[in-house]
Amino acid sequence: MKRELEWIQTVVPDMINVLSRRFLILKSIRNDQPVGRRSLAAKLELSERALRTETDFLKEHGMIDSSKSGMSLTEDGVLIASGLDEFMDQMLTLQATENKLTALFGGSRCMVVPGDSDEDESVTCSMGQTVNEILQALLPEGRNIIAVMGGTTMAAVANSLDPKLSTGRDLMFVPARGGIGERVDVQANNICAQMAARTNGQHRALYVPEHVSEKTYEPLLREPAVREVIKLIKQSNAVIHSIGEAIPMAKRRSMSQTAIDSLKKQGAVGEAFGYFFNEKGEVIQKLSRIGLQLEDLASMKCVVAVAGGRSKGHAIAAYMKIAPSQTYLITDQGAANMILKG
């Protein structure tokens, strides 16, 4: 419902502000009734004139009564205030959290869903639904080539995409990187296929390892099938990716214990696109060669990063220091609270 309200606000500007203001007035009257207009205005930091406009509206619609002793809620007012309590508290908390994250990350748009995906898998699905809404708003009509990373979070995103996304659009999903030897169901190739199936789009596969030796790298790039997909990847106008914790990702990539110990020694906290970085956002090691590079994101108009859970807070905060400014971060309360607590 929160997302629907945000889209409605685009059509009806200031709706959320008006709703929030009137709810806070009802809530304050309920807590202090009977209460005078002057003391209520001071408490809410509103001018008496602005408060009178709102209370006149609420009185006209049967939510408050006025008497010599002050204003009180009617039965309808109590019912409405109580009914909106949980929803408004959650919405206002999330809205404040989003604004703080956006300011912290220098203007990159941040969207926060309720809960902690470390504790509840359904929260990851909520992030996936938000990704679908973002793509619906940002992707232009016509042809779109969308580069996609792998992982469990991305698999949840794939299951949340809607066929309506292809209305007026020709969608092509391509893996942003080669495979890293993990479970087939969470590899980028398979996730691209799922996304294409969910949206009536198309997909291409890249059947090469992500991290290969220099000796193997050059011949692979000369293969026509590989070159075709690499070309599509480089032409992509959108990318959807997650952000991982450094050491778990190093283990998923079957890195040697020596390499893992080196990452720990250098303070690695996060990973994205094969780049390992520390808390300052400094890249300390780069593995990947075939596919999308971190610098390629700068020219893309639609960049969506999806990551949640308290455990990923440090990794997300570090990555956002090097993320392109047009990044949309989709996260959850668990990660957001960890980030804001520093």
N, C-alpha and C positions, 0 to 999 in steps of 0.2 A: 504493500500500500504506500509506503514511503516513496518509492520510486515513481509511482503513478502521480503522487502529489507534486513531485519535482517537475514532471513533464507538464502537468496541468499549470504549474506556476509559469512555465514558459509562455503558455497561451494567456493566462490570467496573471499578469505580474502583480507581485506583492500579496498574493493570496496566503502564502505560508506565514508571512509577517502579521497579517491581519488576524488569521486564525490563532497564531501563538499569543498575540497581544490580548485577544478577547478571552482565551482560555486562562491566561495568567490572572486576568481581572476576576474571572469567576472563581478561580482557585483561591485567590487572596481574600475575596469576600467570604467564601466558605470557611476559611481558617480563622477570620477575625470578626465575623458578623456579630452584632451590627457594627458597621464601620462607616465613618464619615468620608466624604469625598476628598477632603484636604489631606487627611492622614494616609489614605489609600494612594493618592497621587504621589505623595512623598516617598512612600514605600516602593512604588513601582517606577519611580523616577520619570513620571509623566507630568506634563503641565495639566493644571485643573481643566483647562479648556479641552485638551485632547482626551482626558479621561471622561469628561462630561459627554463628549460625542459618542464614545464607546458605550458608556453606561446607559445613555438614552436609547441606543440601539438595543441593548440587552433587555432593558425594561420594556420597550415596545414589543419585543418578541417573547415576553412572559418569562424571562429567566431571573430577573431580580425585582425586588420590591424596595421602595424607599419610605422611610418614616422619619420622625423627629430624631430618633436615636441613631439613624444611619441606614445603610443599605444591607439587605439580606437576600439570600437566594430563595427563590420559590421552589416548589417541589420539582418542577421541570428543570430549573437551574441546577439543583442538586443532582438530578438524574443525569443531565448532560455532562456536568463537570466530572462526576464519578465515572461515567462511561468513557470519557476521553482521557482519563488519568494515565493509564498504562501506555496507550498509544502516543500521547503527546510527550510524556516524559522520555520515552524511548526515542521519538523523533527529534526532540530538542537536544538530547544527549548526543545522538549520532550526528546531527547537524553541526553541533559545536566541535565534535571530534574531527569531522571532515574539514572544517575551517582551520583548525589548529594544524592538522597535517599538511594541508595545502600551503599554509604560511611557512611551516617548517621546511618544506621541500621546494621553496622558491617559486610557487605558483603552479606546479604540476597538479592537475585536478585529482583529488582523492575521494574515493567513494567507499564507505564503510558499511558492512552488513552486521546485524546483531550476532553475538555469540563468538565462540572460539572453535575453529575447525580442528584444533588439537583434541578437543573433547567431544565434538559432535560433527559427524561427517556431513550432515545435512547443511551445515553452514557453508561448506565448499560448493554445494549445489546452489545456494543462494548467491554466492559470488559468480557462479556460472551464468545464472539468470541475469545478473547485472551486466556481465560482459555482453550478453545478447542484446540488451537494451542500448548499451553504448555503441555497439556495431550498427544497430538499426539507426541510430542518430548520426553517426559519423561517416559511414561508408557512402560514397557518392553513387548515383545511378550509373548503370553501364557496367563495364568490365572492372572487376576487382581481383587482384592477386593477393592472397592473404598467406603470409608465412607463419608457420605454427611450430612451436616447440613441443617436446614430449613431456611425460611425467604424469603422476596421479592427479594433480590439480587440473592439468589440461584435459585429461580424460573426462573429468567432471564437467568442464566447460563444454566439451563436445556434446555431452548428453543434454545440455541445457539450450543448445541452439534451436531456433525455430524456423520452419519452412518459410515463414513470412519474410525472413531476411533476404530471400532471393527475389522478392517482388521488385521488378524494375532493375534487377542487378544480375549480372553474369559472374558467378563466384567461382574462383579457382583457388583451391587450398594446396599449398606446397609445404614440405617439411623445411623448417629453417636451418636444420643441421642434419648431418648423417646420424645413424644409429649409435648408441653407446653400449650396446650389448645387454640391455635390461629386458624385462618382460615385454613380450610382443604387444600386449594390449595397451601399454603406455608408451610405446615408441611413437615418434612423430609421424612416421608413415601411416601407422594404423589410425592415429588420431585424426589425421587429414582425411582419411577415408570415411571415418565416422562423421566428421563435420560436413563433408560433401553429401553424404547420405541423408543427414538430418535437414539440410537446407536445399536439397535438389541441385547441388552444385557439382563441380568436377574436382578431381585431385590428381596429383602426380606423386610418384614415390621416388625416393633417392636411396638406392640400395648400395650404400657404401658406408664403411665405418667412419665415425666422426673424427677420430684421432688416429692418424696414420703416419708412418715414417716418411721422411723426405723422398726416399727412393720410390715409395708407392704412390705418393701424392701426385707427382707430375703425370705419370701414365694414366691415372684415373681421370684426370681432367681432360685428357684427350679422347676419352670414350664418348661417342655421340650421345648416348642416352644420358650420361652424367652431365655433359655440357648443356643439353637441352633443359634439364631441371635446374641446374645452377643459373642459367640465364633467366628462367622464370623467377627464381628466388631473388635475383638482383633487381628484377622489374617489379617486385611486390610493392604495393602502396600501403599495406597494413601488416602489422605483426602482432601476434598474441603470444605471450610468453609468461613463464613463472620465474620465481627467484628461489634458489635453493640455499640451504646451509652448506658451508664449505666442506666440512669433513664428511658428512653423509654423501654429498655429491661426489667427492673424490673416491669414496669406496664404491659408489655405483659405477664409476668410470674405471674401476679395477686398477686404480693407480697403486704403485708400489708403496710399501710401508715407509720407505725412505722418503718418497715424495710427500706422503701424508704428514710425516713428522716435520718436513720442511715447511709445509703450509701452516701447521700449528705454530712453529717457531716464528713465522713471519706474521702471525696474528690474523690469518684468513678467517673471515666470518661468513662470507657469502659467495655465490656463484651464479652466473647467468651467461649464456652463449659460450660456455667454455672458458670464461674469464673468472679468475678467483681474485677477490678483493678484500681489503681489511676494513676496519670500522671507519676509516677516513675516506673510503671510496677509492683508495689507490689500488690499481691493478698490480698484483704481485706475481701472477702467473697466467699465461694464456696457452690453452691446449689446442683449441679447435682451428682447423684450416679450411675444411670444405663446408661451404654454406654461408649463412648470414653472419657478418661480423658486427661487433658492437657499434663501430663507427657508421655502418650502413643505416642505422636507425635515424640518424640526424635528418635525412632527407624525406622520411616518411611522415605523412600527415596523420596517420592513425597508429598509435603505439599503445597497446594495452598490456599492462603488467598485472598479473593475478597471483597473489600469495597471501596466505593467512595463517593464523595460529600463533600463539604466544612464542613458541619455539623459534619462529622465523623473524621475530621483531628486529634483532640486530642485523640480520642479512638484508632485510627490506630497507632499513634506514641507511645502511652502507651503500646499497645499490642506487638508491634514489639520489645520492650525491653525484653520480655519474650518468644518471638517466637523462635522455633528451627532454627538453622543456615541455614538449607536447605530449609527454607520457600521461596516460590515465592509469592511476593505481587503484586496483580493486582489492580491498583487504577486509579484515574482520575486526571486531572489537578487541579480541585477544591480542592480536599483533599491534593494533593501534595504541592500546593502553600501554603496552610494553615500550613502544617507540616514544610516546610522549612522556613517560617516566624517566627516559634516558638510560 
